[in-house]
Amino acid sequence: MVRYRAGSVPAELIGRWGGLDDSFEFRADGTVGHSVSIESKICSTKVLENGTAVAAGSTLTLYFTTGAIDLCGTVDPYQPRVDTFNYVLETDDPSHPVPRLESVPCTTQGLCRHGYDKR
């Protein structure tokens, strides 16, 4: 069972960050929203989750406590879950820092790292 935790989001992460098919919204109060939208000719998947984000050093743990997942028209009861990432804010261009989140543990070489742009 996922228990509520007080959130702590680094100032540089506050805001909405979009990736290829998902996005995160990190808020100053430590809460986080996550959405996924995948459309195909066969079916579509939509995910909306909310919870808290807890940063400790370069680790970002997301405690999702509420949400809805619609997989090809089937909605099952939401199961709280935890995601853990190593995070770094890459600053190749200081005016446009880009967060990189890497799933922990990463067992698939190269497929665990995700980049997001501030929206």
C-alpha positions as CSV (number, residue, x, y, z in Angstrom):
1,M,0.0,0.0,0.0
2,V,1.3,3.5,-0.9
3,R,1.1,5.9,2.0
4,Y,0.9,9.7,1.7
5,R,4.2,11.4,2.1
6,A,4.9,15.2,2.3
7,G,6.2,16.3,-1.0
8,S,9.4,18.2,-1.8
9,V,10.0,19.4,-5.3
10,P,13.2,21.2,-6.3
11,A,12.4,24.7,-7.5
12,E,13.9,24.0,-11.0
13,L,11.4,21.2,-11.6
14,I,8.3,23.2,-10.7
15,G,6.0,23.4,-13.7
16,R,4.7,21.2,-16.5
17,W,7.1,19.0,-18.4
18,G,6.2,17.1,-21.5
19,G,7.7,14.0,-23.1
20,L,6.9,11.9,-26.1
21,D,3.6,10.6,-24.9
22,D,3.5,11.6,-21.2
23,S,3.8,14.6,-19.0
24,F,4.4,15.6,-15.4
25,E,3.3,18.6,-13.5
26,F,5.4,19.3,-10.5
27,R,3.8,21.8,-8.1
28,A,5.4,24.0,-5.4
29,D,3.4,22.2,-2.6
30,G,5.2,18.9,-3.5
31,T,2.3,17.4,-5.4
32,V,2.7,15.9,-8.8
33,G,0.3,15.0,-11.7
34,H,1.1,12.5,-14.4
35,S,-0.7,12.0,-17.7
36,V,-0.2,9.6,-20.6
37,S,-2.0,9.7,-23.9
38,I,-1.3,7.1,-26.5
39,E,-3.5,6.9,-29.6
40,S,-3.4,4.2,-32.2
41,K,-5.8,2.8,-34.9
42,I,-6.4,-0.2,-32.7
43,C,-7.1,1.5,-29.3
44,S,-6.1,4.3,-27.1
45,T,-4.6,4.5,-23.6
46,K,-5.1,7.4,-21.2
47,V,-3.7,7.7,-17.7
48,L,-4.2,10.4,-15.2
49,E,-2.5,10.1,-11.8
50,N,-1.9,12.3,-8.8
51,G,0.3,12.1,-5.8
52,T,3.4,13.5,-4.2
53,A,7.0,13.9,-5.3
54,V,9.9,13.5,-2.8
55,A,13.4,14.6,-3.9
56,A,16.5,13.5,-2.0
57,G,19.8,14.3,-3.7
58,S,19.5,13.1,-7.3
59,T,16.6,10.7,-6.5
60,L,13.0,11.6,-7.2
61,T,10.4,9.3,-5.8
62,L,6.8,9.7,-7.0
63,Y,4.0,8.3,-4.7
64,F,0.9,8.1,-6.9
65,T,-2.1,7.7,-4.7
66,T,-5.1,8.4,-7.0
67,G,-5.8,8.2,-10.7
68,A,-7.6,6.5,-13.6
69,I,-6.2,4.3,-16.3
70,D,-8.3,3.7,-19.5
71,L,-6.7,0.9,-21.6
72,C,-8.6,0.4,-24.8
73,G,-11.9,1.4,-23.2
74,T,-11.4,-0.7,-20.1
75,V,-11.1,1.2,-16.9
76,D,-9.9,-0.9,-13.9
77,P,-9.8,0.3,-10.3
78,Y,-6.7,2.4,-9.7
79,Q,-3.9,0.8,-7.8
80,P,-1.6,3.2,-6.0
81,R,2.1,2.9,-7.0
82,V,5.5,4.3,-6.6
83,D,8.0,5.3,-9.3
84,T,11.6,6.1,-8.5
85,F,13.9,8.0,-10.8
86,N,17.4,9.4,-10.8
87,Y,17.1,12.9,-12.1
88,V,19.4,15.5,-13.5
89,L,18.7,18.9,-14.9
90,E,20.9,19.1,-18.0
91,T,22.0,22.7,-18.8
92,D,23.7,22.5,-22.2
93,D,21.7,25.7,-22.8
94,P,21.4,27.6,-19.5
95,S,18.2,29.4,-20.7
96,H,16.6,26.0,-21.5
97,P,17.4,23.4,-18.8
98,V,16.1,19.9,-19.6
99,P,15.2,17.3,-16.9
100,R,16.3,13.8,-17.5
101,L,14.6,11.1,-15.5
102,E,16.1,7.6,-15.5
103,S,14.0,4.8,-14.1
104,V,15.4,3.0,-11.1
105,P,16.2,0.2,-11.3
106,C,17.1,0.3,-15.0
107,T,17.2,-3.2,-16.6
108,T,16.8,-2.2,-20.2
109,Q,19.9,-0.4,-21.6
110,G,19.0,3.0,-23.1
111,L,15.2,2.6,-22.6
112,C,15.1,3.8,-19.0
113,R,16.0,7.4,-19.7
114,H,13.4,9.9,-20.6
115,G,13.7,13.6,-21.5
116,Y,11.1,16.2,-21.0
117,D,10.7,19.8,-22.1
118,K,9.1,22.6,-20.0
119,R,5.7,23.6,-21.4
